[in-house]
Amino acid sequence: MFCNIRTKLLLVIMFVMLTAAVSLILVTLSTVGKIAEYALSEKELTDMAAILVRQEIGIMATIFLIGLIAVYFLIGRLISPILLVTEYARTLPARDFHIPPEFNSRLKKLAEERKDEAGKLALAFILMEHSLSKFIGELSHSSKEKGSYAGELEKSNMLLKQAHEELERRVQERTEELKKKNEELLREIAERRAVEEALAESEQKYRDFYEQASEGIIINDSQGHILDVNPRILKMLGYNSDEIRGLHSRDIVHPDDAEAMSGTFRDILAGKTVRMERRFLRRDGTVITMDISGKAIGKNRIQGMMRDVTERKLVEEELIRARQTAEAANRSKSEFLANMSHEIRTPMNGVMGMAALLIKTDLNPEQREYAEIIYRSAELLLTVIGDILDYSKIEAGKLELECISFDLRKTVEDVVNMQAVKIQNKEIELVCMISHDVPNLLRGDPGRLAQILINLIGNAMKFTEKGEVAVEAAKEKESESHVTLHFRIRDSGIGIPRERADRLFKSFSQIDSSTTRKYGGTGLGLAICRQLAEMMGGQIGIESESGKGSVFWFTAVLEKQDALARTEISVPEAVRHKRILIADKNDSVRYMINTWLRHWGCAAEEAENGLAALEKIRKASAAGEPFDMVLADMTIPDGGALSRAVKEDAGLKNTTTVMMTYIDRFGNIRDMKEYGFSECLFKPVTTSKLSELLIKIAGTRSESVEKQLSRTDISPISENRKENFRILVAEDNPVNQMVALGILKNAGYACGSAATGIEAVNALSTTLYHLVLMDIQMPEMDGFEATRIIRSGVRGPGSEDSPSPRTSNLVPIIAMTAHAMKGDRERCLKSGMNGYVSKPIQIREFLDAVEKELSKNKTVFVCEAEKKEAGAQPDIFDREELMERVGGNEDICKQVVKLFMDNLPEYIRKLRTALQKNDARQIQFQAHTVKGMAANVAAHRMHSIASELEDAGEEAAWEKISLLITEMESEFKNVLSALFDAGLWEK
């Protein structure tokens, strides 16, 4: 077996190295043996070693040389066949891959002689040459058949190149994709690591929270067994961790709460987050109350957060007991106040009613003064009672405001006029200034607005000995539906220290005790004013300095009435451009009168004393421009000189002279002409008084047709129709009964009386009444029970089977009671009554309530005897009443009718639109407007329909509303026909 070339080379090299090693060993042994035979010195040993080294080097060099020769011979023998193959392989393409015969024979010889790698190489080359020759032959043959081999190869190369490029592109894309994936993977790994770190941190925080939480945390399985608790639970329940784990929740829950707790577990497992309070048993058996919030953790675990609220529950129970005690005390207080109110108001009603009736009789001045003092004193006492009741209502949060239509100017001026009587002997000027841009007709609670003004004006006058008290009203801001008004009550009184002003609006608070002793008062008035102002959407405040007077101000947000009603006071055209002189010592009075005169188009001048006024009068006369009117206060300095000049100067005969004075000064007003004055203007001067004076002097009516038509203060029942109504007064107190009957009879109504509820019911069964005034507290049967029986359908006179024309179950009933606490009005209305008036009776309020209910009748009822004689029919239009209302002026009457007929269709259209939108508030608003218009043109049936429609709008009774609008449309045609028959309308 022959060795390959690599093995041979290794054997030669190993042989050379072995020979060299053996030679070295032999030489070394020989040398050591010789050295051992001789005892040599160190120098000799050194020399011997050197010789030995030289010998070894020589031997190694010889052996290395022999090895090189042997290797060279072997390499030559090995390389020569390789070179031979290389040479012919290089020339093989040039010979078309054919080996020459001589080369072929040499290779065959080499392959036969040599059995090593060289021989194998030669044999392989021969075989390759045969394969190539065969392949080229086949390829040549194929090329001849299919075309040029070079073209195919080029095409193949091109395809191969394209494939290569595509492959590279895909490899590049895949590389980029892998790169991105790798980046994403790295990022995801980083994020996951961050999440894991955050999760670990969160778990640590949760564990810290779990262990250190101030609230107990308990983990239960779905069956209610306790799996884990935090230390706080252990402390609250008195267990250690080994004792509580594995217990069931019912083992620690109070037995009475166990069933509810099981239900709670079911709710939590259903996905609800619950919160409840449950009682638990401590280990020592004591009971504690826990506030628990629970939620599900996963599908089979429940976590509960528990807080010990035992002390809080004890406090709550104590508070409940305290509240119940307070409520009981409050009820007792309310009942006491109600009873005291009733007991005080009942005799007060007699005092005030009889005084009012007495004043209307023929008295001499002294007697009238005494009667008026009685009445004013009773009013003052009633004010104190009212303050106490109002404070009680405010304290209980039960004070409510009305929202009714009213005339703001009339309300404010009435208050100012009423307060003027309190001036008496004080040197005070009372001024009322309402800006001309303030809307007159608004909606709100005029009574409460007047209450604030009365209180603030009363305080100002009480603390002012001389100087002035001015009441100002201005518009602060306005929207389409509301207006914010700013009221100021300014005085020149004692003032209030700034540091004490904040005490004023607190209950039972006054500046100091000496004030209380000197001026009196309950200390409730301003506190009530603050509450009322805030309820009206406004604020209240004070600007004051001790010794320099005060300014109390407040704001109120009020609703505006419809556009037709938004008119202001006007004067006749004949008054415009008149020259008027104002002589008054008070700057505010002169400014107020001057402002309004200029607003009405007059040319006004001022004088602060009599001499200055005389000078202006004489200069104007000399210039040929005399004053048309002089308004003079006789209390001004040099007023006597002015009075004499007015009386004696013939140049003033064409000048209207007007004396301004308070009604309690210059006691004999009838003698004013002795001072040379032709007219008198009572102070405090208001725009209404001033305009009425100008109207009177001009000899014409000033009110616009629109204002006459839109006024809401005109009684819807004419004087000549009141006697057709019969009213029943059910009142057990004979004094109060006499007062009510006296007021009604003076107003022109026919009346009857009953002393008990039973008598009232029987009276309605035998006599036709159009209204009942029902006292609440009566013997035998009270007003509530009597009302219930009446509303149940008691028959009127006649057959049992047929009701009277006015069945008693439909008759309006007005409660008349001394009860004035919160809820009394609501209780009366709920019992079936239609209205409510409180005692003591205020005549105007009382008659307004009566007229309101009577005006709702669609027909005008008359007494039975009159009905048989007259055969009266329902009023469609009363021409005489309308003519009376416009002062007999037929031109104005026609204008009023025209305006009414022109506007009514539009209001009916608005009512239809509101009905389609189910807008009950708009129904009320439009019906109220139509009601006022119809009343003012004496269209009584239309007024009644509109009144019912307004009530139906308040109740949102849509079916009734629809019927009433249809009825109103039909009645419009009837009114149209009636007006045509009366000659006031042309078809």
SESE-737822 format. One record per residue (C-alpha): residue in one letter; x, y, z. Coordinates in pm, whole numbers, plus 32768, in hexadecimal, padded with zeros to 4 digits. Layout:
% SESE-737822
AXYZ...
***
This chain:
% SESE-737822
M800080008000F809381477F97C809D827E806DN801E83CC7FF4I80FF84FA7FC4R80A9859F810FT8107846781CFK825184478116L82B385AD8167L8260857982D6L832B843882E0V845A84E68247I84478608833CM841A851F8464F8540844E83EFV861D858283D6M85B985FC852FL85E884A285C8T87408481852FA87A185D785B4A8728857F870EV87DC842F8716S891C84D486A1L890585D987B1I88C684D388B9L89F384008845V8ADB85278835T8A6A859D8988L8A9784458A28S8BF28422898ET8C5885748A0BV8BD2853F8B67G8C8583F28B7AK8DD084938B22I8D9885A88C1BA8D4F84AF8D24E8E9A83FB8CE7Y8F63852F8D25A8F5F861C8E47L8F4E87668D92S8F6388C48E0FE8E5389C78DE0K8F068A608CB5E8F3389128C1BL8DCB88C38C51T8D708A078BA2D8E4B89B88A7AM8DC588598A6BA8C6088DF8A6BA8CB389CA894EI8D4588AA8882L8C1487DF88CFV8B2D88F68856R8BF2891F8713Q8BDB87AD86D1E8A6987AA8710I8A3988D18627G8B0188278517I8A4586E58539M88F5879D8532A895C886783FFT89C387298348I88858679839FF87B487AE833BL886887C081ECI8829865281A8G86BB868A8203L86A187B08111I872D86E27FF7A863E85CB803EV851686BA8050Y858387667F0CF859486187E5DL844085B57EDEI83A587067E81G843A86F27D23R83AA859F7CFAL825B86177D79I824E87697CC6S82B586F57B68P816C863E7B19I80A487657BA5L816288587AC7L81278776799FV7FB0877079DCT7FAB88E97A17E805C893378D1Y7F6A886777FEA7E3F88E078BFR7EA38A49786CT7EAF89FC76F7L7D78892076FDP7C7C8A2F7693A7D5B8A957573R7D4F893174F6D7BD389207514F7BF6884B764BH7CB58732758DI7DF3869D7629P7F13865F752BP7F6E84F27501E80CE851D7591F804485C776C4N7F3984C276E3S803F83AB76D9R811B845977DCL7FEF848178C5K7F9083147898K80F982AD78E2L80FE838A7A16A7FB782FA7A8CE803A81967A5DE818F81D87B03R811B82A37C22K801F821A7D1BD8021834B7DF9E7F6484947DDEA802784F67CA4G7FB083BE7BF4K7E4C83FC7C66L7E6385657BE8A7EDA84F57A8FL7DC583F17A7AA7CBC84F27AE5F7D3885EB79E0I7D1984E278D1L7BB58494793BM7B5E8607794AE7BE4863877ECH7B098520776AS79D785AE781AL7A1A870C7795S7A4E868D7637K790785D3764AF784E86FF76DFI78DC87F275DFG787A870674CEE771A86F2754EL771088687584S779188AA7429H768D87C373A1S757E886D746ES75F189C773FFK75DC8969729CE747788F672D1K73F98A1473AAG74C98B357336S75F78BE373AAY76808B6574EFA77118CBD753DG75BA8D617529E75228C61760DL763F8C8D76FBE761E8E0676F4K74AA8DE87732S74ED8CF47849N75ED8DE078D9M74F58EFF78C4L73E78E34796FL74E78DC17A68K754D8F297AA5Q73E38F957ACFA73A78E747BB9H74E18ED37C71E7473903C7C8DE73168FD37CFCL73B58EEC7DF6E749590027E75R736790EE7E8AR72A08FF07F4BV73CA8FA68024Q73ED911D8060E727C914180B0R728390168191T73BA90A28236E730C91EF8270E71D6913B82E9L72A5906883D3K735491A38447K7207924C8495K71839114853AN72BD91098605E72949275866DE7128923686C4L718991048783L728E91CB8841R719292DD8886E708D91E288F1I718A914089D2A71DA92978A67E706A92E78A95R702491978B2BR714691C98C14A70BC93228C73V6F61928D8CA6E6FF2917A8D7AE70AD927B8E46A6F7393528E67L6EA9921F8EC0A6FA491C18FC2E6F9E9323904AS6E2293269046E6E1591DA90F6Q6F01926191F9K6E2F939A9224Y6CF392C8923DR6D9891ED933CD6E08931F93FFF6CA893B093E4Y6C0F9264943FE6CE792449574Q6CDB93B195E2A6B7C941D9572S6AAA94D59672E697C941695F0G694D92A49611I697791CA94DBI68E7906C94C9I68F98F6E93AFN67EA8E609395D67B18D4792A2S66698D2291E8Q65D78C519303G66218D5C9409H67518CBC94ADI685D8DAD9520L69A28D84945BD6A6C8EAC94D5V6A4D8FE695AAN6B2F910D95F1P6BA5916E974FR6A9992799772I69839172975FL6A3090A7986CK6A3E91D6994DM68D192339910L684990D2994CG694190609A56Y69BB8F2699A2N6B188EB6993FS6B638E5197D6D6B5E8CD89815E6A0D8CEA98C9I69548DB297C1R69D18D0C9684G68E78BF6961AL67BE8C7D96DDH667B8CBD9620S65F88E20960BR64C18DBC96CDD65A78D6597F2I65FF8ED5981FV64BF8F7D97A1H63A48FCD9890P62968EBF986FD618F8FC29814D6264903796EDA62D88EE19675E61C58EB19570A61F8900D94E5M636D8FC894D3S63308E909402G62628F5E9311T637A905B9301F64708F4A929CR63898EE2917FD636F90489104I64E890719105L65238F2D9047A641F8FA48F4AG650790C88EF8K647991D68FD8T654792BA90B2V648992DC91F7R64A193B0932CM63E4936C946BE63F3937295E4R63F1922C96A7R641D91CB9811F653C90E3986EL6596901C99A6R66EB904C9A42R679D8F219AD5D67318F909C30G65C28F9D9BBFT659991169BADV64E391A69A80I657A92A79994T64EE93459857M65BC933B971AD659B940C95DEI65F3931694C8S663693449357G666592009299K66C491999139A6720905C9082I688D90039040G68938F118F1FK677D8E118F11N67948D6E9064R68148E709158I67798F97920BQ683290BA92A6G6793918D93B4M680892DC943FM6788930395A2R677F94339684D670B943B97EBV65EB95359801T656594CE9952E65A5962399EDR651096D498C2K63D6960098D4L63B296549A41V63D597C799ECE62D897A398CDE61DF96FB99AFE621198109AABL61E399129997I60A598669922R601E98719A82A608699DE9A9DR5FE69A2D994CQ5EA5998299B2T5EA89A499AF3A5EEE9B8A9A31E5DDC9B3B9935A5CEA9AFB9A4CA5D519C449AECN5D349CF1999AR5BDA9C609966S5B7A9CD79ABFK5C099E2C9A6FS5B529E389921E5A0E9DCE99C4F5A449ED19AD3L5A8C9FE099D2A595E9F779903N587C9F7D9A34M590BA0C79AAES58EBA1579950H5781A0ED9943E5736A16D9AA0I57DDA2BD9A5BR575CA2EC98F9T55F3A2A29955P55C4A3D09A3DM56AEA49B995BN55C1A45A983CG54AAA4F39909V557BA622996EM55FDA66D9811G54BAA618975DM53E3A6ED983FA54E0A80A9833A54E0A7FC96B7L5366A7FD96ACL535CA91797AAI5449A9EE96DCK535BA9D595B4T523CAA659680D51F2ABD696AEL52E4AC3C97C6N5363AD8A983CP54DCADC59818E552CAD69997EQ5466AC259970R5503ABCB9820E565DAC0798AFY5613AB1D99D6A558DAA1298EBE56BDAA2E9809I57A4AA129937I56F1A8D2999DY5713A847983FR5886A8A6981ES58D6A8179974A582BA6D29916E58EFA6CC97D1L5A35A6FD9893L59DEA5DF997BL5984A50C984CT5ADAA55D97B6V5B89A4DD98EEI5AB6A39F98E3G5B05A37C9772D5C7CA39E97B3I5C6FA28C98B7L5BACA1A597D1D5C8DA1F396A9Y5DC1A1AC9779S5D28A06397E7K5CE6A006967BI5E45A06A9611E5EDE9FA7972FA5E1C9E7496C1G5E6F9EB19550K5CFE9EC194F8L5CD8A027947EE5C68A0339312L5C3BA14D9219E5B0FA18B913BC5B2CA1D78FC9I5A0EA2BA8F65S59E7A3E68E7EF5A0EA5398F20D5A63A6A48ED7L5BBDA6EA8F63R5B95A8648F62K5A49A8509019T5ADAA75C9118V5C09A8359166E5B46A97C916CD5A37A8E79249V5B42A87F9344V5BE0A9DA933CN5A8EAA859368M5A38A99D9487Q5B83A9EA9535A5B4CAB619510V5A5BAB609638K5B81AB029719I5C31AC4D96D9Q5B4AAD0597CBN5C10AE20986DK5D65ADBC97E5E5E13AEA396F2I5E39AD8F95F2E5E08AD9B947DL5D94AC5193E7V5DFCAC27927AC5D97AB1A9181M5E60AAFE903EI5E16A9E48F48S5EDFA9EF8E04H5E0FAA158CCAD5EABA8DC8C2AV5E2EA7F58D40P5D12A7188CBBN5BCDA7588D72L5B0FA6128D49L5BCBA4E68DD0R5B8EA3928E6BG5C08A3308FC2D5BA4A354912DP5B41A4C19162G5AE8A48192CDR5C45A4089326L5CE5A51C9256A5C13A61A9312Q5C76A571945AI5DE7A5B29415L5DA3A71C93B4I5CC6A75A94E3N5DCDA6CF95CCL5EF1A7909535I5E2EA8D89510G5DA3A8B19670N5F00A87F96FEA5F84A9AB963DM5E6FAA8B96C2K5E91AA039822F6003AA5B9832T5FE9ABAB977CE5F75ACE39837K5FACADDC971FG6026ADDF95BDE5F9DACEB94BFV5F47AB849476A5F5BAB329303V5ED4A9F9925BE5F6FA9B09108A5F28A89A900FA5FF9A8618ED7K602BA7518DD5E616DA68F8E03K614EA59E8CDCE603EA5168BFDS5FFEA3E68B23E5EDBA3898A43S5E19A2F18B64H5EABA37F8CA8V5F2EA4C18D3BT6018A4F68E61L5FBCA6288F2EH609CA6E4901FF5FF3A7949145R60A0A8939225I6015A9259367R60EFAA4B93C4D60D3AB159507S618BAC2C95BCG615FAB909714I624BAB239825G6308AA2B974AI63A6A8E697B2P6514A8A1980AR65B3A7D596F3E663CA6D197E3R64DCA6869860A6424A6859714D644FA50D96E4R6375A4CD9818L6245A5769783F61C7A45296B0K61E1A35297C8S60AEA2E59889F6060A39F99CES618EA47D9992Q619FA5F599C0I62BCA6EA99D6D62B5A70A9B51S61CEA6F89C79S6199A86E9C8AT610DA8649B2AT6019A75B9B95R5FA7A82C9CBBK5F88A96D9BF3Y5EFBA8EE9AABG5E6BA7969AFBG5E46A67C9A03T5E61A5039A03G5FA6A4E89943L5EFFA4029845G5EA5A4F59730L5FF3A508967BA6032A39496A1I5EE2A35495F8C5F37A45594E9R607DA3A0949FQ5FC9A2549477L5EBBA2E99399A5FB6A39D92BAE607AA25B9289M5F39A19C923CM5EF2A2A1912DG6042A2539090G60EAA38B9119Q61C7A4089231I61B6A50C9345G62BCA5ED93DDI630CA735948AE63F5A85B9455S640FA929958FE64EAA9F89670S649AAA6697CFG6401ABC397D4K63E9ABDB9657G62B2AB179606S6281A9C49563V622BA92B9415F617CA7DE941FW6166A73492CBF60DBA5F19243T60A2A54F90F1A5F87A4759073V5F52A3AB8F33L5DECA3C88EB3E5D3AA3388D86K5CB3A4278C7EQ5B4DA41F8C03D5AFAA4118A90A5B66A521899EL5A0EA5C58994A5A24A6088B09R5B7EA6A68B04T5B19A8128B06E5B87A9398BD4I5AD0AA638C62S5A8CAB688B5AV59F3ACC38B58P5914AD7A8A5FE59B8AE168932A5932AF6789A9V5A1CAF558AD6R5B58AF268A0AH5C3CB05589E0K5B97B1038B07R5C7AB1E08BDBI5C6DB1748D47L5D21B1FF8E79I5D70B11D8FA2A5DA2B1D290ECD5E12B0E89202K5F2AB0F19302N5F7EAF7E92D5D606FAF2A91BAS5FEAADC89191V5E82AE3B916AR5EE3AF3D9064Y5FBAAE3D8FABM5EA4AD388FA9I5D99AE268F25N5E87AEC98E2BT5EF5AD768DA3W5D94AD038D5DL5D1FAE4F8CD1R5E3FAE518BDCH5DF7ACE78B84W5C93AD518B2CG5D16AE6B8A51C5CE2AF918B3EA5DD8B0AF8B74A5E1CB0B18CEBE5EE6B19C8DC7E5F36B18B8F3CA5F42B2789066E5FA8B21D91C8N5EFBB33C927EG5DDEB4339254L5EAFB55F91EAA5F67B49990DEA5E19B419905EL5D8AB57C904EE5EBBB5F78F90K5E9AB4E28E8CI5D22B5218E6AR5D53B6998E30K5E74B6678D3CA5DA8B56E8C74S5C7DB65C8C69A5D5DB7808BFEA5DF1B6AB8AE8G5C97B6558A67E5CBEB4E78AC2P5BF9B4C58C07F5BE6B37A8CBBD5AAFB2AD8C73M5ABDB20C8DCAV5B66B2448F18L5B92B125900EA5BEAB1B59162D5C1AB12692BEM5BA6B22393BET5CACB1B394BBI5DCCB23A93EAP5E89B36B9468D5DCDB4AC940DG5C9FB3DD93B7G5BBCB4ED9442A5C45B5EC9348L5C07B4F7922ES5AA7B4B992B3R5A55B62D92BBA5AE3B6619160V5A1AB53D90D8K58E0B5CC9175E5913B73A9115D59D4B7318FCCA58DEB7618EAEG59EBB6EC8DBCL59C4B58C8E41K5852B56F8DF3N589FB48E8CC7T5999B3C18D8FT5918B28D8E43T599BB2958FA5V59B6B14E9063M5A01B12E91D4M5ACCAFFE923CT5A9CAF8993A2Y5A70AE57947AI590CADFC94CCD593DAE339644R59D7AF8B9616F5919B0CB95CBG57F7B022967EN56EAB0E495C6I5736B0859461R55E8B11393F4D5673B26B9441M5796B245934FK56F5B33D9261E5729B444936AY589AB41C931DG5856B45591ADF587EB2EB9139S5787B247904EE57F2B0DE9080C5894B0049188L5993AEED9155F59BDAE139287K5B14AD9692E1P5BC7ACB192C0V5BBFAD0C914FT5BAAABDB9071T5B9BABB98EF8S5A31AB498F11K59CAAC788FDDL5A8FAD5F8EFBS59FCACCE8DBCE589AACDB8E4BL58D0AE4A8EA2L5943AE988D40I581EADD58CB1K5729AE928D8EI57B7AFE38D31A57BFAF878BBFG5654AF1A8BD6T5690ADD78B0ER56D1AC6A8B50S5839AC038B23E5835AA8D8B2BS5877A9E889DFV5775A8FC8954E586EA7E0897BK589CA8298AECQ5729A8448B2EL56F6A6F78A83S5813A6498B37R57E0A6C58C9AT57B2A5A88D90D573FA6738EBCI55E1A6BA8E32S54CEA5FA8EDBP5434A5008DE8I52E2A5328E93S5238A6828E5DE5193A7328F80N5034A70E8EF2R5061A5928ED3K50DEA5489034E4F82A55190C8N4F27A4298FE9F5014A34690AER4FB3A2AB91FAI50CDA24692EAL50B3A164941CV5193A1B99546A51C9A0879627E526CA1119765D522BA0B998D2N52C7A1F2996AP51B9A3009962V52B7A41D994BN536EA37F9828Q5223A32C9783M51B5A49597A4V52FFA5119711A52E7A42C95E0L517AA47E95A3G51BEA5F195C9I52DBA5EC94CCL520FA52593CFK50D7A5FD93F5N51A5A73B93D2A5233A6A69294G50D2A672920DY50A0A4FB9238A4F6AA44592BBC4FCAA37393EBG4F53A26194D3S4FF3A1CD960BA5020A08396C3A50BBA047981BT511E9ED997EFG517D9DE796DEI502A9D3B96FBE4F759E8696C7A504F9ECA9595V4FF89D7994F9N4E849DAB9540A4E8D9F0E94B6L4F1B9E91936CS4E059D8F935CT4CF69E989370T4D869FD492D4L4E4BA020919BY4FA5A0AA91F2H50B8A0FE90FEL51D6A0F891FAV5219A076935AL530FA115944EM535C9FF3953AD53FFA013968EI54CF9EE296EAQ54989EC69860M53219EBA98ADP52569DF899B0E51949CBD9959M522F9CA297FFD53739D4A978EG53B19DE4963CF546C9CB595B0E534F9BC695FCA524C9CBB9576T53139CDF9433R532D9B66940FI51B39B409430I51729C5E933CR52609BCC923BS51BB9A77925DG508B9B0391A3V4F839B96928BR4E4E9BF791BEG4DD59D5A91A4P4C6D9DCC91D2G4B619D109118S4B339BA590C9E4C179A9D915BD4C4B9A138FFDS4CAD9B518F4BP4DC69C3C8FB2S4D9D9DB18FCDP4E259E918EB9R4F5B9EBE8F8FT4F939D6F903CS50349D9E918EN514C9CA79146L51CF9D9D9041V51B39EDC910DP53089F859148I537E9F7692B0I5484A0619340A5527A0049489M551EA1209585T55FEA0C996A8A56E9A15497AAH57D6A0329767A5900A0BF96ABM5A0B9FB496CAK5AB39EF295B4G59CD9DE6952DD58859E8C9595R58469F119437E58A19DC69394R57C29D079485C569B9DEA9433L56CB9DC592BBK56FB9C4D92D9S55B19C2E9397G54F59CBB926CM54F99E2E92B3N55459F23919AG55FAA0379252Y568CA0AB939CV5690A1F4945DS572BA21D95B2K56AFA2E596D9P56BAA3FD9737I5609A45295F5Q56BAA5499513I559AA5EA9456R5643A6029301E56D2A4A39310F5583A41F938BL54B8A4C19274D55B9A45C916BA5592A2EE91D1V5416A30D91C2E5419A3B3906BK5511A2B68FE3E542AA193902FL52EAA2438FC4S5386A2B48E7BK53BFA1478E17N5248A1138DE1K51EFA0EB8C73T509BA1818CBCV502CA29C8D99F4F3EA20E8E9EV4E37A2E58F3DC4D54A2B09066E4C2AA1D29027A4B29A2EC9030E4BF8A3C68F47K4C38A29F8E65K4AC3A25E8E3AE4A7EA3CB8DEDA4BA7A4188D12G4BE0A2CA8C6BA4D52A32C8C5DQ4E34A2858B5EP4FADA2508B6CD5070A38B8B17I5131A38289D3F5186A4F589D3D511FA6108AC0R512EA7598A02E50CBA8308B2CE51E1A7A08C03L52E8A7DF8AF5M526FA9448AC1E527EA97F8C36R53E0A8FA8C3CV545FA9E78B2CG53B1AB158BC1G5298AB228ABEN538CAB6A89A1E5300AAA4887AD5438AADE87A3I5516AA3E88AAC5411A92C88D2K5429A8D9875EQ55A6A8DC876EV55A0A7EB8893V54AEA70587DBK557EA712869DL56BDA6BD8755F560DA5A08807M5580A50F86C5D56C9A53D8609N5797A4888713L56AFA377878DP56D4A2928659E584DA2988687Y582DA23187F4I5741A1168793R5840A0A58690K594FA0A7879DL586C9FD8887DR58429ED78767T59BA9ECA8735A59F59E9E88AAL58F39D8588AEQ59AB9CD08795K5AF29CEF8858N5A4F9C8F89A7D5AD99DD38A35A5A009E058B6BR5ABF9F378BDCQ5A839FE98A91I59129F878AA5Q58FDA0318BFAF59B7A1638B7DQ58E6A19B8A43A579CA14B8AF4H57F2A2448C07T582CA3518B01V56E1A3068A52K5632A3078BA4G56B0A4668BF1M5659A4E68A96A54FBA4508AA1A54B7A4DF8BFBN551DA63A8B8DV543AA6398A5AA531BA5A58B2CA5310A4608A64H52A7A3988B96R5271A2438AFBM53C2A2598A49H545DA2C08B96S53C8A18D8C41I5440A0A28B2FA559FA1348B44S559BA1168CC0E553C9FA68CADL56449F738BA1E574CA00E8C83D56EC9F208D9CA56EB9DF88CADG58479E5B8C3AE58BE9E598DA2E58329CF78DC9A58AF9C8A8C6CA57509C048C22W578A9BDE8AACE56329B608A47K558C9C7E8AFFI56829D758A68S562D9D018908L54B79D288948L54E29E8089E3I55B49F0188C1T54A59E8B87D1E53A29F3688ACM5474A07488ADE547FA0728730S5305A04F8726E52D6A1608829F53B5A246875CK52B0A2398648N519FA28A8746V5264A3B587C7L529DA4278661S5129A41D861EA50D6A4CF8766L51CEA5E4871DF513BA61185C3D4FDDA62A8659A5061A72D8750G50EDA8018633L5255A7D986AAW52D4A6F68597E52AEA6EE8421K52A7A5A1836B
***
